[in-house]
Amino acid sequence: MPDLPTPRDDAEAALFTECWDAVLSYADLCTSGSTAAHQLAREAFALGIREARAAEDGARRGTGRRSPRLPRIPLLLTAVRTTAADWEAAGQGHKLDPELRLWLNSPHAARYTGPPPTRPIALRGLRDMQEPDAALLWLAEVEALPLRAVARRLGLDPAAAAEELNQVRGLFRDRCHRNHLDAPMGAECRSYIRLLDAVTRSPAAETPEDLSRHLATCQECAEAAACLRLHGGGLPAALAQGVIGWGGLAYLERRRRAAEVRLGAGRTDTPDPDAEAAREDAGRARVLRHGLLAAAVLVSLLALAASLIPFGSADDTAAAGVPADTTPVAGPGPALTGPATDGPTAQDPTATRTPGWSTPATTTPSTAAAPGRPDPEPQGTSSPTAAGGTGDTVADPVCSARYHLVNQWPEGFQATVTVTTEDALDSWRVAWTFRDGQRVTQMWDAGFFQNGTRVTASAADYNRSVAAGGSFSFGFLASWQESNSEPYAFSLNGQPCAAS
């Protein structure tokens, strides 16, 4: 890797390899292309290593209390953010993600470089910890490494690593609580400090209504609540977003997927009984799902065959004034025609049309089908019949969509969508409808367009093609008010998808 610092020894060389993967992953989120991502990663990596070495050399020469600093990986990730800000200031912002550029020029970015008392609680709490403790917390919670691998990397006893991690979580909570007390805040925020501490300590405690309303309107107190609440699975998101800033949740999702790939490839040196049992359970679950899917397909085929069996002769059917069986056969592959809410609308001039988008055919009253009458034309067309109308046939779903709520906090949440398609695709659009007026604010691995409650996600340049029987996923951040129900009416390229 050119332009990178030379490792001092073998241990630092191994550390460089692990850190480079994390830095490049975040740099890829921050830039608009692969070339810019590698350039940003190299510059940030060199900057971060210089800062880490300077801090280590200063600690060895100096005496007394060490200066607060982050562990190696989060330090390098903040160097990516700093280098991106330097690019924007130097007129190279065109290489960055447009949403990152907006964030860098907003007050949100200033919080990460401003006076320490005003910085995010998670950033201050992690910096105040001893570096080995902070590294253990970051590797286990954000990088999602198996605990046995973290223990080997940090030289801990694998048998005692779980207890060590629990103690470190409690230590992080104490640091965050102290920093929250020291932060400048108004009288209303200070009146909720003790109640917030008590509510977040117990997993069974319910948040009072007045405190919930306050957390919905106060960003600093909401961040503190996420750091103080160690139960519920929200700590990784609080760390990633509080330390990295922009793209923290997207980075967290990428690292979790990377960890799943590593576990699937079996790269751990020592077998992990818990991981083996989890993989066996996952395999049994897949076999069960595939068996249920095969049974559902068989039942659908039997139902289709039964519907095609004529009841009575063709003469009897003609005498009754009903044409013989003219049910159309669905064409191969998903059609690109979809409802108007699946694509850009004429009312939104800023929206971009997806290639291959076509306006759906409309049905006039003079061609409306009689209830229960089969449509003699393929789906999407209309023609008059003896009864004076046509009807639309409902095809079996050619895809399945799985919605997963990853994390939720006051007024916001993170979710992923995984779609499995029966047919090969050279591009895709996935649409769904929110029940409670949720609004998507950021999406990765796809572009998005929202019209009211209907959201359409379109393929990125690097994941347009999907093999037959394959799957693809994307994630997003969104806001919510009062209720956050699962969305419905998923479709792929205008064709309905079954929920899974």
N, C-alpha and C positions, 0 to 999 in steps of 0.2 A: 504494500500500500504506500504510494509515494506521499511525500510531504508529512508523514507521520513521525512522531518522536521515536528514537531508538530505545528499546527496552533496556533497562539497566542490568537485569538478570533474567533467569528463566522464569521465576515467579511473576515478575512484572510482564513478561511476554505472554504468559498464559492469561493474566488479567486483562491485558490489552485486547486479546482475541474476544473475550466475553464482553468487554465494554464496547468494543467497536460494533458488535451486532446491535446492542441497545441504541447506540448513538445513530447508526444508519437508519434504524427503524423510525426513530423520531424525526430525523432529518427528512426522510421520505414523506412524512405527513406535512412537513412545513414548506415543501417546495412544489413546483409545478412540473417536474420531470426528473428522470433518473440521473441525468448528468448533473443537474443542479443539486440533487440530493447528495451525491457523492462529494461534490465540491464543498457543500455546507458541512457535511459530516467531517471531512478532513480538517477544515479550518477550525471547527469547534473542538474536535478531538485534541488538536495541538494546543489550543488555548486552555482547555480544561486540564490537560496533563501538566502544563507549565504551572497553572495555579495550584494543583495538588502537590507537585514537587516543592514549590516554594513554601507552601504551608507546612509540609513535613520537615523540610530543612530548617525552617524557622522554629518549629517545635523542638527539634533536637538541639539547636543552639541556645534557645531561650530557657527561662526558668519560670516557675509559677503556673498559674492556670492557663490552659491552652485556649487559643482563640476558637470560637465556634466555627465549625465547618461541616459540610455535608459529606456523606460517604462518596466513594469514587463514581458510581454510576449516576446518582442524581446530580452530582457536581458537573459531570459531563453533559447531562441533559440540559441543565441551566445554561451551560456554555453554548449549546445549540441555539437556545432562545436569545442569548446575548449577541451571538454572531448574526442571527437573522435580523436583529434590531440594527446592527451595524450596516448590514446590507441595505436595509430600508433607508437609513440616513445617508448612505453613500450613493444613492441613486440606482441600486441594483434590486429594487423591490419587485421588478417584473419577474424575477426568478422564484419568488415566494408565492405561497398559496394566497389567493385574494382575501380570504377570511382572516388569515393570520395578519395580513397587512392592516386590515381594519382594526384588529385587536391591538396591534403594536402602537397604533395612533390613538388609542382610547385610554381613559383613566384606569382601566383594568390592568394594563401592562405596567403602569407607574407604581402600582402597589408592590410589585415584586422587586423593585429597585429603590423604593423610597426609604424613609426612616424605618429602622427595625420595628418600632412599636406598631406601625401601620401595616406591616407585611402579613400575609396569610398565616393563620394559627399553625397549620400543619408544617409550613416551612420553618417557622421559628422553633416549634417543638422538636423537629428532627435535628436541627442544628444544635440544640442545647444538649443533646444526648451524647454519650461517649460513642466514638466512631464504630467500634465493633457492635455495639447494641443497635445503633442506627442502621448499620449494614444488614444485620440479621432481620430487622423489621422490613427493610425495603426489599431485600431479595425474596423473602417469604411471601409478603403481601402484594407487592407490585409486580415484580418479575415473575411471580408465580412458580418459582423453582420448587421441586420436591424438598421437603424438610431434610431428608437424609443428604441430598446433594448440597444444601446450604450448610449443613453441619460439617461435611467434609471440606467445603471451601473455606470455612472460617475456623477450622480446627476444633470443633466442638464435639462432645460426646453425643453420638446419634441417639442414644437411649434417653438422654436428658434434654434433647433439643426442644421437644414440645413444651416442657416446663419452662425452659429458658425463654422461649418465644412468648409464652403467657406473661412472664415477668416483664419482658421488654415492652409488651403492649401496655401493661399497667404503668410502666415508667413513662412511656410516651403520653399517656393520658394525663399523668400528673404534670408533665412539662407544659402540655397544652392548657391545662386548667390554670396554671400559674401565669402563663403568658396572656390568657384571656383576662385575668384579674388586673394585669399590669397595662392592658391596652387602653388607649383613650376612648371613652364611650360616654354616651349621654345618660341622663338619670333613668330613663326607662330601661335601657339595656342593663344598667347596673342593678336595677331592682329585680331582674330575673336571674342573676348569676347563681344564687344559691338554689333556686328552684331548678334551673337547668342542670346543675351538677347532680342534684338528687334524682331527677327523672332519667338521666342518661346512665346512671350507675346500675339500675335494675332493669333486666330484660322484660319484667312483667309490669313495670310502671307505665301508666298511660299519660300521654302529654296533655296537660290541661288546655282547654280551648283558648284561653287568653295567651298562653305561651305559644301555642301553635300559630295563632294569628301574628304574633310578634316575629316568629322565625320566618314566616312567609314574606315579611317586609324588610327584615334586617339581614343583610348578607353576612356581616361579621359574626353575628350570633348563630346563624345557620351553619357557617363553617365550623364554629366552635362546637356546636352540637354534634356534627358529623365526626369530629375528632374525639370527642368525649364518649361517644356511644360505641363501645367496643363490640357489642353484640349486634346481630342483624346483618353482618356482611358488608357494611358500608365503609369500613376502614380503608381498604385498598383505593376506593374512589376518592376518599378524602385526602389520602396521601398524594396520589397522582395529580389531582387537580390543584391541590394546595402548593405542591413543590414545583411542578412543571409549568402550570398555568394553561395557556392555550393548547388544546389537543391532548390534555392529560388523560381524559377518559378514553379517547381513541387509541392512545398509546397503551393504556392498560389492557384494552381488548386485544390489541395486536400481540402483546406479550403473553397473554393467556392462551391465545391460539398457538403461538410458537411453542409454549410449554406443552400443550396437548400433542403437538406434532412430535416433540422430542420424546414424550412418554410413549407415544404410539410406535416410534421407531426403536424403542427399547435401548436407549443409549446409556442408561444408568449402569454403573459398574457392578453394583450389588443388587440382587433381586429384592424388591420391596413387596412383602406379603400383602400389605394393604392395597398397593397399586395393582398387583396381580389379581386380587379378588375383585377390585373395581372393574378391571378389564374383562374378567370372566362374566360379571353381571351385565356389563354393557353388551358383550357378545350374545348372551342369552336374550337380552331385550331386543337386539337387532333381529335375531332369529324369530322371536315372537311377532315383531312388527311385520317382518316379511311374510310370515305365515298368514297373519290377518289380512295383509294386502292381497295375497294370492287368493284367499277365500273370498274376499270382496270382489275381485275380478271375476272369479268363477260364478258367483251369484249374479253379477251384472250380465255376464254372457248368457246364462240360463234365462234371465228375465228378458233379454233382447230376443233370444230364440223363441221364447213363448209368445212375445208380441208379434213376431213375424208369421206365426202359424195362422193360416186363414180359417176363420170360423164360418163355414158355409161356402157355396160355390161362387165363382165369379159372376155367373148369371144372376144369382140371388142378390149379390151386392149391387150389380148394375141396375137391377129392377128396383132396388130401394133408393136409387138416385145417388149412391155413394160411390165414388171411383174406387177402383181396385187399389191395392197397397202401393202407395206412391211415396212412402217415407224415404227421404233422401239419406244417403250414406255420407257420414261426416268425412271431409277431406283430410288427408294426412297433414299433421303439423298444426300448430296454433295459428289462427288467423291474426293479421295485424290490425283488424278492425275492432274498435272497442268503444265503450261509452265515452261521451264527451268529457266526463270528469277524469278519464284516465290520461288525458294529454293536455297540452296547452290550449287555452281558450282564446278566442278573438278579443275578449275584453282585457287580456293581459298582454300588452305589446312587448313586455320585456321577456316573456317566456320564449324558449327556443323549441322548435319542433324536432322530435326524434325522427331520424330518417326512416322512411317506410310507413309513417303515420298516414292513415286515411280516414276521412270523415265517414262515420257510420251512416248506412242507408236509413232513411226515414220511411215510416209506413203511414200512408194517408188513410183517412177513414174509409175511402172507397175500396181499399185493398185490405181491410182488417179481416183477420180470419175468424170464422165461427168457432166458438169454444169447443175444444176437444177434437177439432178437425185437423188431420195431418197436413203438413206443408209440402206441396209437390215440388218446390224449388229448393235449391241449397240455401243454407242459412245466410242471411244478409241480403237476400233478394226478395222481391215481392211481385206477384202477378195475380190477376183475377182468377177466381175459381167458379165452379158452378154455383156455389153458395154465395159468390160475390165477395170473397175475402181470402186472406192468407194468414198463416200463423207461424211463429218461430219455433223451431225444434230446439230442445235443450240437450246439448251433448254432454257426455260424461266428462268430468274434469280430467284434463291432461296434465295436471300438476298438483302438487301439495305444498302448502305454505305453513311454516311453523314460526310462531311469534314467541319470543322469549324476553321477559322483563329482567334485565340484568341488575339494575339498581334503581332506587327511587329516593328522592329527598324532597323537602318542601318546595313545591312549584316546579320541579324538574325530575326527569328520569332518563335512563339509558336503556335501549332495547336493541335486539338483533332480529333479523328476519332471515330464515333459511328456506329456500324454495328448491324442490326437486321436480324435474321435468321429465316426462316420458319421451319427448322428442328432442332432437338436436337443435340448438339455437345458434344463430350467428349474431344475435343481439336480443336484448330483453328489456321489458318494462314491467315493473311490478306495481300494482296499485292496491290501495286499501282505503277503508273509511274509518275514521275515529268516531267513537260514540259520544265523547264528552268534550269535544272542541279542542283537543290537544293540538299543539303547533310544533312542527319540526324546526329545530334551530340549526342543526349541524348533522351531516351525514358523511360516512366514509365508505369507500368501495362502491360508491354510486353517486350520481347526481340526483337532485330531487326538485319537485315542483308541487306546490300545495294550492288547491283551490277550495276554500271553505274547509270542510272536514275530509275531503278526498285528497290523498297524497299519491303521487306517482314517482317511483324511483327508477332511474334509467341507468343502463350499464356504463361502467367506466371503460376507457380505452383498452385496459389490460384484462378485463374479464368479460368481454362481450360473448365469446364463444363458449358454449356449454355442450358437452357430449350427451347423447341420448341416455336417459337414466341417471344423469349427473345432477349435482346440486351446486348452488352458489349462495353466498351469504353477504349481507351488508349490515351495518349498524348505524344508529343515529341517536342524537340527543333531542329531547323535546320538552316542552313546558306543559303543565296541566294545572287545573283549578278544580277544587272540591272533589272530583272523582277522576280515576284513571283506569277505566275499563279497557279490556283488550279490544283492538280493532277487529273489523269484520269485512266481509265482501272482498277477499283477496282475489286478484286476477293477474294472469301472466299474458302480456301482449293482447289484452282484451278478453281472454278466455278465463272463466272462473276457475279458481284453485280450491281444492278441498283442504280443510283445516287438519293439521296433524299435531 
